[in-house]
Amino acid sequence: MRTLPIAWKSRLYSGRMIGLLVCWMVAPLAAAQAGQPVQNAREASHIRIRGYTIDVTLDPALHSLTAKTQVDFTALESLQTISFELNPALRVTGVTDDTGNRLSAASGNGQIVVTPTSPVAQGSAAAWTFTYSGVFDSDTHPATSESLVRLASIGDPVSYLLYAARWFPLVGYETDRFTATIHVHVPAGEHVVGSGLTGTPHADANGQMVFDFDWPHPGFPGTILVGKFREPVADAGSHVRVYRIDLGAAAKTEAQQPSGKEIAATANRQYDEFTAQFGPTEAGQINVVELPDGTLPAAWAPEIAAIASKQMNGNDSFRLLANTIAHQWWGNQVSPATRSDAWITNGMCRYAELEFLRQVSKPEVIADAIFNVSASALAYNRFPLAEVARDAEFSPEFQAMTYDKGAMIFRMLQWQIGDAAFQQTVRGVLSHATISSTELEQIAETASHQNLRPFFTQWLSNTGAPTLDDKWTLYRLGSNQGFRILGEIDEDLDLFQMPVEVRVETEGKTVTQRVNVMGPQTQFTIDTFGIPRKVSLDPERWLLRNDEAMQVRVHILRGMQKLAENDDAGAIQEYRAALALDSISSLANYRLGEVYFREHNYQAAEDAFRGALSGDGVPKWTEVWSDLQLGKIFDASGQRNRAVNQYREALETQDNTAGALPLAGDYLQRPYAAGPAQTHP
């Protein structure tokens, strides 16, 4: 992905990531109303929830909700008590069984443990009703730092109850599928977006408007979005409707923001292309909804792709949008059997995002995106991917492993088994309601007629990635028959086994050959007619592999994460580690300058930005943004003439990455005023 000059605030896609790694890589949740996952909860469910009937009333003025929820479930074993997850900001006032008997319930640590009047027998069906209420108030439970995000908020102009907030009793988060009938009561003037809207809104006995939703397909229809939205935008014949927040007189200028029609057109193209690749969705439509900032960068539910305002208005917003829309298939149509299998659905969303990027961007942008995804995949290697459930669901580790390493595994699988078998595998996975890693392996083996046990063992049960190196000798063949290369591929993982592409560039035709690498040394022979000029291993980076350049990018990525967590010292340490490996890295120098600049250490920042300008120039945008930053330093230091010259240098680059050129023009007209630490557009 293209690395944009902005602080890494959206870690799940992050992207902008080194992004959009990009995008959802948010720090572990800490606020009570954020729906913090219970880390000691058993992953295996002891009941199977069939469906919910929820009647919920929202009061934006009081930031409150009251709800009555019937949970229909089947016991998978004989149970003396049954535990549900429920947001700790909610207070349960009663639990009753099918016959109306009141049940004992104890709450704590984000769980509610219910004791029935008699043990629930294995295989028996039950319907319990929970009544509860609570307040989701940003003043009472503020998200005061980037390590805190809200998953539920009730207020003006937008309220949101994300499924991840556990605002209704649940088990098996993102693994146990359910149906839902939800009735939402809101004040007049509010609009509600959910999964499976039925009929038109109607007034209840209290004069509030009721929106009815019915989602009959087992899935995850637990997200409700309420607010004062503008009229939805949709192109003629489109499958997409876009809801933007209506801020009324407080609305900011939209000159620099994509319009609703632009977002609708992009989303509709993505939806159509994913439909062609993955098949139709259950509903055949999707609502793209703007979320206020302060929650996740993106969230999804059946028929819903919700994007936070900053991400929706960002330069790379189409990437996060593609990733979120892809969840209609990967997460909704098929879901992971366990949290350890989340890499399948999350990884395919990142894979789909990269495939869409391939259609709309230049080859060098694609190459940088794959490089960044690879760096994120290697940034956290404490334990194998098969054990990823040990990480919190919104932690940087979980997001990087499931989205980015997951995407690279699918790219490598495509490379190993070929396009046709890969497409057959994808469709085979989507024919399941839930999928495990073992089932995926079996589907891929059937489609490819290959033994893929070594492949999945390597990437799921081990950490790290191989470092590849080559050595070769050139021989001239007699009778004007050309040349022969006798070579060897060396790698540092004794058990590694995968095909590797070898590319030989000659003075004439380029020759490529697929070499099956097994163990530390593998020999190969390639004949060419023209004189070989260059031999490259894995030039398209199909493989997740390590080298010095990759380690530089990994340190930069970790530094960006440290900076997002307000750990300036940790960020500086990571950027210096990157520069120790590659002192002319423009990106590492630029990122180091960012930290010093926000600390108002202007001399150190100037040195770093000049290092970026005299470095390798990768990525290209480091030039224009280093010029901009130097201009700001000179303005802050009272050297206006030098600042003006630097802004002019920025304009001469004609590089408008992240809106650099209009910003340079603005600073030419009015000096930059130093203030609190700022982030880039």
PEUR-V752353 format. One line per field, one symbol per residue. ss: DSSP state (H for helix, E for strand, - for the rest). phi: phi as a letter, one per 40 degrees, with the letter a starting at -180 (. if undefined). psi: psi as a letter, one per 40 degrees, with the letter a starting at -180 (. if undefined). Layout:
ss=???
phi=???
psi=???
This chain:
ss=-----------EEE------EEEE-------HHH------------EEEEEEEEEEEEE----EEEEEEEEEEEE---EEEEEEE----EEEEEEE-----E-EEEEE--EEEEEEEEEE----EEEEEEEEEEE----------------EE----EEEE-HHH----E-------EEEEEEEEE----EEE---EEEEEEE-----EEEEEEEEEEE----EEEE-E---E------EEEE-E--HHH---------HHHHHHHHHHHHHHHHHHH-------EEEEEE------EEEE--EEEEEHHHH----HHHHHHHHHH---E---EEE--HHHHHHHHHHHHHHHHHHHHHH--HHHHHHHHHHHHHHHHH-----HHHHHH-----HHHHHHHHHHHHHHHHHHHHHH-HHHHHHHHHHHH---EE-HHHHHHHHHHHH----HHHHHHHH-----EEEEEEEEEEE------EEEEEEEEE-----EEEEEEEEEE----EEEEEEEE--EEEEEEEE---EEEEEE-------EE-HHHHHHHHHHHHHHHHH---HHHHHHHHHHHHHH----HHHHHHHHHHHHH---HHHHHHHHHHHH-------HHHHHHHHHHHHHHHH---HHHHHHHHHHHHH----HHHHHHHHHHHHH------------
phi=.ccccbcccbccddbeeddfcfbbcbcdcbcdccgdcccccccccbbbccabbbbbbbbdcbfbbbabbcbcabccacbcbbbbcadccbbcbabbcdcgccbcbbbifgbbbbbccadccdgcbabbbbbaaibbbcccbcccaccbbcbaabibcbbabcdccfcbcabgdgbccacabbbbbbcdgcbbbabgdbgbdaccccgccbbbbbbccdabcbbbbbicccdcbacdgccbbbbbcccfccccdbdcbccdcccccccccccccccccbhcccbgaabcbcbcchbcdaabadgbbbbcdccccccbcccccccccccccchccbbccaccccccccccccdcdcccdccbbcdccccccccccccccccbbcacccbccccccbcdcccccccccdccccccccccbgcccccccdcccccccbabccccdccccccbfbcbdccccdcbbbbgacbbabaabbbcccffchbbbbbabbabbcccaacbcbbbcbcbccbbacbccagcbbcabbbbccccbabbbfccfcccabaccccdcccccccccccccgbccccdcccccccccacbcccccccccdcccccgcccccddcccccccccgbccccccccccccdccccccgbccccdcccccccccfbbdfgccdcccccccaccbcacdbbcd
psi=ihhigiigdhddehdehfaeebdegiiiieideefhihdeihdhieihhdiihhhhhhgddefiiiihhhhhihheihhdihhihhheehhheihiadeehhihhhiifeihhhhidiihiheiiihihhhiiihghdddgigeieehihehhhahehihgideefeihiifhedhiiihhhhhhiiieiihhahfhhaiiiiadeeihhhhhhhehhbgffhhhhagiihihhiheiehhhhihhebeehiiedeiiiddddddddddddddddddeiiiddeiihhhhiiieaidiiiihehhhhiddddeidfddddddddddeddgdddhiidideeddddddddddddddddddeiidddddddddddddddedhfdiidefdeeiideidddddddddddddddddddddeidddddddddddeeidihidddddddddddefiheddddddedeiiaiihiiiiihhihiiffeaihhhihhhiehdehhiihhhhhhiebhhhiihhhhhadhhiihhhidihhdhhihfdefdihiiadddddddddddddddddefgddddddddddddddgeehddddddddddddeefgddddddddddddeaefhidedddddddddddddddefgddddddddddddedfhfhffddddddddddhihhhaihiii.
